[in-house]
Amino acid sequence: MENVKFSLIVPVYNVERYVARCVHSLFAQTYADFEVICVDDGSTDSSPEVLRQLAAQYPAMRVITQENKGLGGARNTGVAHATGDYLWFIDSDDWIEPDSLASLAQVITERKQPPIVLFDVNTTDGAVKQLMPNLHVDSDVLSVETYVRALLLHQAHYFACGKVFRRDSYEASGFSFPKGFYEDVALLPYYARMTDTVHYLHKPLYNYYVRTGSIMNTYDLRVLNIYGIYHQLLQAFGGPEWRQELAHFFYVVSIKRRKMLPRIPDKTARTSFWRHYDHYQQRWSYYSGDCLLNPYLSWKEKLQVIRYFIITRH
């Protein structure tokens, strides 16, 4: 694999104001061997027309139109049409740095085509960039166990856009993105099927645009999708060696969901949240006793557990 070909997969849904900026950044790369696959996921605004104009400007760009399947479904469609050696999922309101592909190609070639390469990500409002917290390690190579543990402990971001995957390893793992929120977290149990080691490029290549109305700023019943993902994690990491890490993940995520509930005017969501929470508390009741002794939970997090799950529950 002397020349690395990238498949840049861009799900598009009602982003008429942003998608052109994203696509322009892809075709501004200093590296030439890549394909762009835009999946119009049933947009109801003028995004399809913007895509048509962009495709006329960039003949190498492919546009696939489908009925709405959500972000995960659009990504899966892109993978099915990909022909590159490496997959990179890029959200349509974000953009990448001009030397991103060149930097990745160099690392991939030097390290003999690793299955997963991580890199740093900026968050931005369009004017100011700020480095998203990620792994605080100096090493360029991590064991997959170390990386998975860091994810469970929220010491690294789950962001699928912040890594590239060798396509053959990705497809061999059997993974496909689920429908709903937290698609990126669903990747976690599959990393070990893709690789023994994860390579880390200490360089920000991706710009994550924070905007009002994006998935990360929308609160409704879909915030409960995390419990379906948690069930998958319990199945994948059910051994005693992961006990404290899973307890940390469960409590921290539950605290965050609890904070979101007041923003959801639907009483059904609040009832459903506690029903899901009780289910996992009963099934893994030893987590309750372990909470205050968990070495991975800070005292602030432990106090939040007491507050949200003992004092303020109603």
C-alpha positions in Angstrom: 0.0 0.0 0.0 2.6 2.6 -1.1 -0.1 5.2 -1.9 -2.9 5.4 0.7 -6.3 6.2 -0.7 -8.9 7.7 1.7 -12.6 7.5 1.6 -14.1 10.7 3.2 -17.7 9.9 4.2 -19.9 12.9 4.8 -23.5 12.4 6.0 -25.7 15.4 5.0 -29.0 16.3 6.6 -30.4 19.9 6.6 -27.1 21.6 6.7 -27.5 24.0 3.7 -25.5 26.7 5.5 -22.5 24.6 6.4 -22.0 21.7 3.9 -20.1 23.8 1.3 -17.5 24.9 3.8 -17.0 21.2 4.7 -16.7 20.0 1.1 -14.4 22.9 0.1 -12.0 21.9 3.0 -11.9 18.3 1.6 -10.9 19.4 -1.9 -8.4 21.9 -0.5 -6.1 19.1 0.6 -2.5 19.0 -0.2 -2.8 15.2 -0.7 -4.5 14.0 -3.9 -5.5 10.4 -3.4 -9.0 10.4 -1.9 -12.7 10.1 -2.7 -15.5 12.1 -1.2 -18.9 10.4 -0.6 -21.7 12.7 0.5 -24.8 10.9 1.6 -27.9 13.1 1.5 -30.0 11.5 4.3 -33.4 12.8 3.2 -32.7 16.5 3.7 -35.8 18.7 3.6 -33.9 22.0 3.1 -31.8 23.2 0.1 -28.9 20.8 1.0 -29.6 18.6 -2.1 -29.3 21.6 -4.4 -26.1 22.7 -2.7 -24.7 19.2 -3.1 -25.5 19.3 -6.8 -23.7 22.6 -7.2 -20.7 21.2 -5.4 -20.6 18.0 -7.4 -20.6 20.1 -10.6 -17.6 22.0 -9.2 -15.8 18.8 -8.0 -16.3 15.9 -10.4 -14.5 13.5 -8.0 -17.3 14.0 -5.5 -20.1 11.4 -5.3 -23.6 12.1 -4.0 -25.8 9.3 -2.7 -29.5 10.1 -1.9 -31.5 8.0 0.5 -34.5 8.2 2.8 -33.7 9.5 6.3 -31.8 6.9 8.3 -30.1 9.1 10.8 -26.4 9.9 11.2 -25.4 6.2 11.7 -27.4 5.0 8.7 -25.9 7.6 6.5 -22.4 6.6 7.6 -23.2 3.0 6.9 -24.3 3.8 3.4 -21.1 5.7 2.8 -19.0 2.7 4.0 -20.9 0.4 1.6 -19.9 2.6 -1.3 -16.3 3.2 -0.2 -13.3 2.0 -2.2 -10.5 3.6 -0.3 -7.9 2.0 2.0 -8.9 4.1 5.0 -12.3 5.5 6.1 -12.7 8.9 7.6 -16.2 10.0 8.9 -16.6 13.8 8.6 -19.7 15.6 9.8 -21.1 18.0 7.3 -20.9 21.1 9.5 -17.3 20.5 10.3 -14.1 20.9 8.3 -10.5 19.6 8.2 -7.1 21.2 7.9 -5.4 21.5 4.5 -2.6 19.1 5.4 -4.8 16.5 7.2 -4.6 13.8 4.6 -0.9 14.3 3.9 -0.1 14.0 7.6 -2.2 10.9 8.0 -0.7 9.3 4.9 2.8 9.8 6.2 2.0 8.2 9.6 0.1 5.3 7.9 3.1 4.6 5.6 5.7 5.0 8.3 3.8 2.7 10.7 2.9 0.1 8.1 -0.8 0.7 7.7 -2.1 0.4 11.3 -5.9 -0.4 11.6 -6.7 2.8 13.6 -5.0 6.2 13.7 -6.2 8.7 16.3 -5.5 12.4 16.1 -6.5 15.6 17.9 -9.6 17.7 17.3 -10.4 21.4 17.7 -13.8 22.6 18.9 -14.7 26.0 17.4 -17.5 28.5 17.0 -16.1 29.4 13.6 -13.8 32.1 15.0 -11.8 30.7 17.9 -10.4 27.1 18.0 -9.8 25.2 21.2 -8.2 21.8 21.5 -10.7 19.1 22.6 -9.4 17.2 25.6 -8.0 13.9 24.6 -5.5 11.3 25.7 -2.9 12.8 28.0 -0.1 10.6 26.9 3.2 11.1 25.2 3.2 7.8 23.4 2.5 7.4 19.8 1.3 3.8 20.1 -1.2 2.4 22.7 -2.5 -1.0 23.3 -6.2 -1.3 22.5 -6.9 -2.3 26.1 -5.3 1.0 27.3 -7.3 3.0 24.8 -10.6 1.2 25.7 -10.0 1.8 29.4 -9.3 5.5 28.7 -12.6 5.8 26.8 -14.6 4.1 29.6 -13.0 6.5 32.1 -13.8 9.5 29.9 -10.1 10.3 29.5 -10.4 10.4 25.7 -13.2 11.5 23.4 -15.4 8.9 21.6 -15.6 11.1 18.5 -15.6 8.8 15.4 -14.5 11.8 13.3 -11.3 12.0 15.3 -9.8 8.8 13.9 -9.4 7.0 10.6 -10.0 3.3 10.1 -8.3 0.9 7.7 -11.3 -0.3 5.7 -10.5 -4.0 5.7 -10.2 -4.1 9.5 -13.3 -2.0 10.0 -15.4 -4.2 7.8 -14.0 -7.5 9.3 -15.1 -6.3 12.8 -18.7 -6.5 11.7 -19.5 -3.1 13.1 -22.3 -0.9 11.7 -23.5 2.3 13.3 -26.8 2.0 15.2 -29.7 4.3 14.8 -30.0 7.0 17.4 -27.7 9.1 19.6 -24.3 8.0 20.8 -23.4 6.1 17.6 -19.7 6.9 18.3 -19.8 5.2 21.7 -21.2 2.1 20.1 -17.8 1.6 18.4 -16.1 0.9 21.7 -16.6 -2.8 21.9 -15.4 -3.3 18.4 -11.9 -1.7 18.6 -10.4 -5.0 19.9 -11.8 -6.8 16.9 -10.0 -4.3 14.6 -6.6 -4.1 16.2 -4.2 -4.8 19.0 -2.7 -1.4 19.0 -3.9 2.2 18.3 -1.6 4.8 16.8 -1.9 8.4 17.9 -0.9 11.4 15.8 -0.5 14.3 18.2 -1.8 16.9 15.9 -5.3 18.6 15.4 -6.6 17.8 12.0 -10.3 18.2 12.5 -12.5 21.2 13.4 -15.7 20.4 15.2 -18.1 23.2 14.8 -20.4 23.8 17.9 -23.7 25.2 16.9 -27.1 25.6 18.4 -29.5 22.9 17.3 -26.8 20.3 16.6 -27.2 16.8 17.9 -24.9 17.5 20.9 -27.2 20.5 21.9 -30.5 18.8 21.4 -32.3 17.1 24.3 -35.3 14.8 23.9 -36.1 11.1 24.5 -33.1 10.1 22.3 -30.7 10.9 25.2 -31.9 7.6 26.6 -30.2 5.8 23.7 -27.1 5.7 25.9 -28.7 2.9 27.9 -28.8 0.6 24.9 -25.2 1.3 24.3 -24.4 0.6 28.0 -26.1 -2.8 27.6 -23.7 -3.6 24.8 -20.8 -2.5 26.9 -21.9 -4.8 29.7 -21.9 -7.7 27.3 -18.5 -6.9 25.9 -16.7 -5.9 29.1 -18.6 -8.0 31.7 -15.5 -9.5 33.3 -14.4 -8.5 36.8 -11.3 -6.8 35.4 -13.5 -4.1 33.9 -15.8 -3.7 36.9 -14.6 -0.3 38.2 -14.3 1.2 34.7 -17.8 0.2 33.8 -19.1 1.6 37.2 -17.3 4.9 36.4 -18.8 5.0 32.9 -22.3 4.2 34.2 -22.4 6.8 37.0 -20.8 9.6 35.0 -23.1 9.1 32.0 -26.1 8.8 34.3 -25.2 12.0 36.0 -24.9 13.8 32.7 -28.3 12.4 31.5 -29.9 13.5 34.8 -28.7 17.1 34.2 -30.3 17.0 30.8 -33.7 16.0 32.1 -34.9 19.5 33.2 -34.3 20.6 29.6 -36.8 18.0 28.3 -40.4 19.1 28.8 -41.6 15.5 28.3 -42.4 13.8 31.6 -42.2 10.4 29.8 -38.5 11.0 29.4 -37.9 11.5 33.1 -39.9 8.4 33.9 -38.1 6.4 31.3 -34.7 7.6 32.6 -35.3 6.3 36.1 -36.8 3.0 34.8 -33.6 2.4 32.8 -31.4 3.5 35.7 -33.2 1.2 38.1 -32.8 -1.7 35.7 -29.1 -1.4 35.7 -28.8 -0.7 39.4 -30.7 -3.9 40.2 -28.8 -6.0 37.7 -25.4 -4.6 38.8 -26.3 -3.7 42.4 -22.7 -4.1 43.6 -21.9 -0.9 41.7 -23.8 1.1 44.3 -21.6 0.0 47.1 -18.5 0.4 45.0 -19.4 3.9 43.9 -17.8 5.8 46.9 -14.8 3.5 46.8 -14.2 3.6 43.1 -10.7 4.9 42.4 -11.7 6.3 39.1 -14.5 8.6 40.4 -13.4 12.0 41.7 -14.8 13.2 44.9 -16.8 15.7 43.0 -18.4 12.9 40.9 -19.1 10.9 44.0 -20.9 13.8 45.6 -22.9 14.2 42.4 -23.9 10.5 42.6 -25.1 11.1 46.2 -26.9 14.3 45.2 -28.6 13.0 42.0 -29.4 9.4 43.0 -30.0 9.7 46.7 -31.1 13.2 47.7 -32.8 14.8 44.7 -34.4 11.8 43.0 -38.1 12.2 42.5 
